[in-house]
Amino acid sequence: MQRSGDEVCFSFGDPEPVRSERILDYLGVFMETGGEYYIPPVQFSGLARMRRANCQHGSCIVERRNLAANAYRGGALSLQDFRAAVTDFLSIGNAFCEVVRNGMGNITRLVHIPAINMRVRTFGKGFRRLMPGGKYIDFEPGEIVHVKEYDEIQQIYGIPDWLGGLQSALLNEDATLFRRRYYVNGAHLGYILYTNDPKMSPAIKTALEQKFREGKGVGNFKSSYIHIPGGQEKAIQIIPIGDISQKDEFANIKNLSASDVLTAHRVPPVLMGIVPSQGSGGLGDPEKVERVYFRTEVKALCQNFIDINDRLPPRLRLKFNFNVEESPDAE
């Protein structure tokens, strides 16, 4: 364990890749080889790619980001930079903004910096932005505002609040990819063609082999005709391996994993435009749900950025309106 000021670093092993069953068992962060900055406990690049791996997960991030942007009323961050910072915060659990000052040292604005390549330097030395080709840009203390989701295991980097739903998001993705491969494959690996007839000529065997090699990809749903004069009963048999329509539970996997992802993000299905399933009843009045959601989740999300105001002059403080009904001068 190493300590510097209020920062505590625990080193227990390698950073956890996102596609790992042990993702939730990490024990902390550790320094990179040179000891100049801390490596995040979970790969930022993997967390960012998850936004495109699962449609429910990606849509939840965009929905929460859009609602926060609707509540934003201006300040040190432009609307575009605020949207980008919230996207980073929701995707990775961390958002970074550079403090821009004038010639007299006064803060004039904040500028979003992509979080994926930002690192916390060791011993309270500020932050480092990793650049291509092994280059980097160092920021001194006070030059970067770091907004992070609290993690009870370590306090150097944030962890996204949806991490508990990661495995469900990956399961949903795997089910979709499996079904796609099933249809693209064509042969489907769904049966074994068994032949046992001494009268089958080498030419027929060769033709059958060629047919099955061509059974993948475009034009895979073709029929074959085989005729063996004087052939024995059951000389050619098709032995099924499995029936995807009956045994892979594709619909159940998709529905249950999607529900888990929505729960991890705490986004009501009605705000996602989900159509209620037959017999499940309605999903509630979207306007009422939205009002409650603004007062709870959206306000709590924006509070992470409102805390920046302690470091900003009054004229640059971030302003928000958490009333769904718009008011021209509401802040």
C-alpha positions as CSV (number, residue, x, y, z in Angstrom):
1,M,0.0,0.0,0.0
2,Q,1.2,3.5,-0.8
3,R,-0.2,6.7,0.5
4,S,0.0,10.3,-0.8
5,G,-2.0,13.0,0.9
6,D,-5.7,11.8,0.7
7,E,-5.0,9.3,-2.1
8,V,-4.6,5.7,-1.2
9,C,-3.4,3.1,-3.7
10,F,-3.7,-0.7,-3.2
11,S,-1.8,-2.9,-5.6
12,F,-3.0,-6.5,-5.9
13,G,-2.6,-7.5,-9.6
14,D,-3.4,-6.8,-13.2
15,P,-6.2,-4.5,-14.3
16,E,-9.4,-6.4,-14.9
17,P,-10.5,-6.6,-18.6
18,V,-14.2,-5.8,-19.1
19,R,-14.9,-9.2,-20.7
20,S,-13.9,-11.1,-17.6
21,E,-16.0,-13.2,-15.2
22,R,-13.9,-11.7,-12.4
23,I,-14.7,-8.1,-13.3
24,L,-16.6,-7.5,-10.0
25,D,-13.8,-9.1,-7.9
26,Y,-11.1,-6.5,-8.5
27,L,-9.3,-5.2,-5.3
28,G,-8.0,-1.8,-6.3
29,V,-5.7,0.0,-8.6
30,F,-1.9,-0.1,-9.0
31,M,0.8,2.0,-10.6
32,E,2.1,1.6,-14.1
33,T,5.6,0.2,-14.6
34,G,7.3,3.6,-14.3
35,G,5.3,4.5,-11.2
36,E,4.1,7.8,-12.8
37,Y,0.4,7.3,-12.8
38,Y,-2.3,4.9,-11.6
39,I,-3.9,2.3,-13.9
40,P,-7.7,2.2,-13.7
41,P,-9.1,-0.9,-12.0
42,V,-11.3,-1.6,-15.0
43,Q,-10.2,-0.9,-18.6
44,F,-11.7,2.4,-19.7
45,S,-11.6,1.3,-23.4
46,G,-13.6,-1.8,-22.6
47,L,-16.2,0.1,-20.7
48,A,-16.5,2.6,-23.6
49,R,-17.0,-0.2,-26.1
50,M,-19.8,-1.7,-24.1
51,R,-22.0,1.2,-25.1
52,R,-22.1,-0.2,-28.6
53,A,-22.1,-3.9,-27.7
54,N,-25.6,-3.9,-26.2
55,C,-28.6,-1.9,-27.5
56,Q,-30.3,-1.5,-24.1
57,H,-27.2,-0.5,-22.3
58,G,-26.2,2.0,-25.0
59,S,-29.8,3.4,-25.1
60,C,-29.9,3.8,-21.4
61,I,-26.7,5.9,-21.4
62,V,-28.0,8.1,-24.2
63,E,-31.4,8.5,-22.4
64,R,-29.8,9.5,-19.1
65,R,-27.4,11.8,-20.9
66,N,-30.2,13.5,-22.9
67,L,-32.4,14.0,-19.8
68,A,-29.4,15.6,-18.0
69,A,-28.7,17.8,-21.0
70,N,-32.4,18.9,-21.1
71,A,-32.0,20.1,-17.5
72,Y,-28.8,22.0,-18.1
73,R,-29.1,25.8,-18.3
74,G,-25.5,26.8,-18.9
75,G,-22.4,27.8,-17.1
76,A,-18.7,27.2,-17.4
77,L,-19.3,24.2,-19.7
78,S,-20.9,24.6,-23.2
79,L,-23.9,22.4,-23.8
80,Q,-21.8,20.2,-26.2
81,D,-19.0,19.8,-23.6
82,F,-21.6,19.0,-20.9
83,R,-23.2,16.3,-23.0
84,A,-19.8,14.8,-23.7
85,A,-18.8,14.9,-20.0
86,V,-22.0,13.2,-18.9
87,T,-21.5,10.5,-21.6
88,D,-18.1,9.8,-20.2
89,F,-19.3,9.8,-16.6
90,L,-22.1,7.3,-17.4
91,S,-20.0,5.1,-19.7
92,I,-16.8,5.0,-17.7
93,G,-17.6,6.4,-14.3
94,N,-15.2,9.3,-14.8
95,A,-15.4,12.8,-16.5
96,F,-12.5,15.2,-16.9
97,C,-12.6,18.9,-17.7
98,E,-9.7,21.3,-18.2
99,V,-9.8,24.6,-16.4
100,V,-9.2,27.5,-18.8
101,R,-7.8,30.7,-17.3
102,N,-7.1,34.2,-18.6
103,G,-3.9,36.1,-18.3
104,M,-4.7,37.2,-14.8
105,G,-5.3,33.6,-13.7
106,N,-9.1,33.8,-13.5
107,I,-11.2,30.9,-14.6
108,T,-13.0,31.7,-17.9
109,R,-14.5,28.3,-18.8
110,L,-14.2,24.5,-18.6
111,V,-13.4,22.3,-21.5
112,H,-14.3,18.6,-21.7
113,I,-11.4,16.2,-22.2
114,P,-12.2,12.6,-23.3
115,A,-11.8,10.3,-20.2
116,I,-10.7,7.2,-22.0
117,N,-7.0,8.2,-22.1
118,M,-6.9,10.3,-18.8
119,R,-4.9,9.0,-15.9
120,V,-4.3,10.1,-12.3
121,R,-0.7,10.8,-11.7
122,T,0.9,9.4,-8.5
123,F,1.5,11.2,-5.3
124,G,-0.9,14.1,-6.0
125,K,1.0,15.4,-9.1
126,G,-2.2,16.0,-11.1
127,F,-3.3,14.2,-14.3
128,R,-1.8,12.8,-17.5
129,R,-3.4,12.5,-20.9
130,L,-2.0,9.6,-22.9
131,M,-1.4,10.4,-26.6
132,P,-0.7,8.2,-29.6
133,G,2.9,7.1,-30.2
134,G,3.8,6.9,-26.5
135,K,3.4,10.7,-26.0
136,Y,1.5,12.4,-23.2
137,I,0.4,15.7,-21.8
138,D,0.7,16.3,-18.1
139,F,-1.6,18.6,-16.1
140,E,-0.6,20.1,-12.8
141,P,-2.9,20.1,-9.8
142,G,-5.8,22.6,-10.3
143,E,-5.8,22.3,-14.1
144,I,-8.2,19.4,-14.3
145,V,-11.7,18.9,-12.7
146,H,-12.3,15.2,-12.1
147,V,-15.9,14.1,-11.7
148,K,-16.1,10.5,-10.6
149,E,-18.7,7.9,-9.4
150,Y,-17.7,6.9,-5.9
151,D,-16.2,3.4,-5.5
152,E,-16.0,2.0,-2.0
153,I,-12.9,-0.2,-2.9
154,Q,-10.6,2.6,-4.1
155,Q,-11.0,6.3,-4.4
156,I,-8.6,7.2,-7.2
157,Y,-10.9,6.5,-10.1
158,G,-14.7,6.2,-10.4
159,I,-16.6,3.1,-11.4
160,P,-19.8,3.3,-13.5
161,D,-23.0,2.7,-11.5
162,W,-24.3,0.1,-13.9
163,L,-21.3,-2.3,-13.5
164,G,-23.5,-4.8,-11.8
165,G,-25.4,-5.3,-15.0
166,L,-22.4,-5.9,-17.1
167,Q,-22.7,-9.7,-17.3
168,S,-26.3,-9.4,-18.4
169,A,-25.4,-6.9,-21.1
170,L,-22.7,-9.3,-22.4
171,L,-25.1,-12.2,-22.2
172,N,-27.6,-10.2,-24.3
173,E,-24.8,-9.5,-26.8
174,D,-23.7,-13.1,-26.9
175,A,-27.2,-14.3,-27.6
176,T,-27.6,-11.9,-30.5
177,L,-24.2,-12.8,-32.0
178,F,-25.0,-16.5,-31.7
179,R,-28.3,-16.1,-33.5
180,R,-26.6,-14.1,-36.2
181,R,-23.9,-16.7,-36.7
182,Y,-26.6,-19.4,-36.8
183,Y,-28.3,-17.7,-39.8
184,V,-25.2,-16.6,-41.6
185,N,-23.6,-20.1,-41.3
186,G,-26.4,-21.9,-43.2
187,A,-25.2,-25.4,-42.4
188,H,-26.1,-24.4,-38.8
189,L,-24.1,-27.3,-37.4
190,G,-27.5,-28.6,-36.4
191,Y,-27.2,-32.2,-37.6
192,I,-24.7,-35.0,-38.7
193,L,-25.1,-36.5,-42.1
194,Y,-24.3,-40.2,-41.6
195,T,-23.6,-42.5,-44.6
196,N,-23.0,-46.2,-44.6
197,D,-23.6,-47.7,-47.9
198,P,-20.9,-49.7,-49.9
199,K,-22.7,-48.9,-53.1
200,M,-22.1,-45.1,-52.7
201,S,-19.6,-44.2,-55.4
202,P,-16.6,-42.0,-54.7
203,A,-18.2,-39.4,-57.1
204,I,-21.3,-39.1,-54.9
205,K,-19.2,-38.8,-51.8
206,T,-17.2,-36.0,-53.4
207,A,-20.3,-34.3,-54.6
208,L,-21.9,-34.4,-51.0
209,E,-18.7,-33.1,-49.4
210,Q,-18.7,-30.2,-51.9
211,K,-22.3,-29.4,-51.2
212,F,-21.8,-29.1,-47.5
213,R,-18.7,-26.9,-48.0
214,E,-20.8,-24.6,-50.1
215,G,-23.6,-24.7,-47.4
216,K,-22.2,-21.6,-45.6
217,G,-23.0,-18.0,-46.5
218,V,-25.0,-16.8,-49.4
219,G,-27.3,-19.4,-51.0
220,N,-27.1,-21.8,-48.1
221,F,-30.7,-22.9,-48.1
222,K,-30.5,-25.3,-51.1
223,S,-31.8,-28.8,-51.3
224,S,-29.9,-31.9,-52.4
225,Y,-31.1,-35.0,-54.1
226,I,-29.3,-38.3,-53.6
227,H,-30.1,-41.5,-55.5
228,I,-28.3,-44.8,-54.8
229,P,-29.6,-47.7,-56.9
230,G,-30.0,-50.8,-54.7
231,G,-29.0,-48.9,-51.6
232,Q,-29.8,-50.3,-48.1
233,E,-32.4,-48.9,-45.7
234,K,-30.9,-46.2,-43.5
235,A,-27.8,-46.1,-45.6
236,I,-28.0,-42.3,-45.3
237,Q,-29.2,-40.7,-42.1
238,I,-29.6,-37.2,-40.7
239,I,-28.9,-37.2,-37.0
240,P,-30.0,-33.9,-35.3
241,I,-27.6,-32.3,-32.8
242,G,-30.0,-29.7,-31.5
243,D,-33.0,-27.6,-32.3
244,I,-32.3,-23.9,-31.7
245,S,-36.0,-23.0,-31.9
246,Q,-36.7,-25.2,-29.0
247,K,-33.7,-25.3,-26.7
248,D,-31.7,-22.1,-26.8
249,E,-34.3,-20.0,-25.1
250,F,-33.3,-17.0,-27.2
251,A,-36.3,-14.9,-26.5
252,N,-36.1,-15.5,-22.8
253,I,-32.4,-14.7,-22.6
254,K,-32.9,-11.5,-24.6
255,N,-35.9,-10.4,-22.4
256,L,-34.4,-11.2,-19.0
257,S,-31.0,-9.8,-19.8
258,A,-32.6,-6.6,-21.2
259,S,-34.6,-6.2,-18.0
260,D,-31.4,-6.6,-15.9
261,V,-29.7,-3.9,-17.9
262,L,-32.7,-1.5,-17.4
263,T,-32.6,-2.3,-13.7
264,A,-28.8,-1.6,-13.5
265,H,-29.4,1.8,-15.0
266,R,-32.6,2.4,-13.1
267,V,-34.4,3.6,-16.3
268,P,-38.2,3.0,-16.4
269,P,-39.1,1.0,-19.5
270,V,-41.7,3.6,-20.5
271,L,-39.0,6.2,-21.0
272,M,-37.2,3.9,-23.3
273,G,-40.2,3.5,-25.6
274,I,-40.6,-0.2,-24.7
275,V,-43.9,-1.7,-25.7
276,P,-45.5,-3.7,-22.8
277,S,-45.7,-7.4,-23.4
278,Q,-49.1,-9.0,-23.8
279,G,-50.8,-9.6,-20.5
280,S,-48.3,-7.5,-18.5
281,G,-50.5,-4.4,-18.3
282,G,-49.4,-0.9,-19.0
283,L,-46.0,0.7,-18.1
284,G,-47.5,3.8,-16.5
285,D,-48.1,7.3,-17.6
286,P,-44.9,8.5,-19.2
287,E,-45.4,12.1,-18.1
288,K,-45.8,11.2,-14.5
289,V,-42.9,8.8,-14.6
290,E,-40.7,11.5,-16.2
291,R,-41.5,14.0,-13.5
292,V,-40.6,11.6,-10.8
293,Y,-37.5,10.5,-12.7
294,F,-36.3,14.1,-13.0
295,R,-36.7,14.7,-9.3
296,T,-34.8,11.5,-8.4
297,E,-32.3,10.1,-10.9
298,V,-31.7,13.1,-13.2
299,K,-31.2,15.5,-10.3
300,A,-28.8,13.0,-8.6
301,L,-26.8,12.6,-11.8
302,C,-26.4,16.3,-12.3
303,Q,-25.5,16.8,-8.6
304,N,-22.1,15.2,-9.5
305,F,-21.5,18.2,-11.7
306,I,-23.2,20.8,-9.5
307,D,-20.4,20.0,-6.9
308,I,-18.0,21.6,-9.4
309,N,-19.6,25.0,-8.5
310,D,-17.5,25.2,-5.3
311,R,-14.5,25.8,-7.6
312,L,-16.1,28.2,-10.0
313,P,-16.9,32.0,-9.7
314,P,-20.6,32.8,-9.4
315,R,-21.1,33.8,-13.0
316,L,-19.7,30.5,-14.3
317,R,-21.6,28.1,-11.9
318,L,-23.5,25.3,-13.6
319,K,-27.2,25.9,-13.6
320,F,-30.0,23.4,-13.9
321,N,-33.8,23.2,-14.1
322,F,-35.3,19.9,-12.8
323,N,-38.9,20.8,-13.6
324,V,-40.2,19.0,-16.6
325,E,-42.4,21.9,-17.5
326,E,-40.1,24.4,-19.1
327,S,-39.7,27.8,-17.6
328,P,-37.8,30.5,-19.5
329,D,-35.9,31.9,-16.5
330,A,-35.8,28.8,-14.3
331,E,-32.5,27.8,-13.0
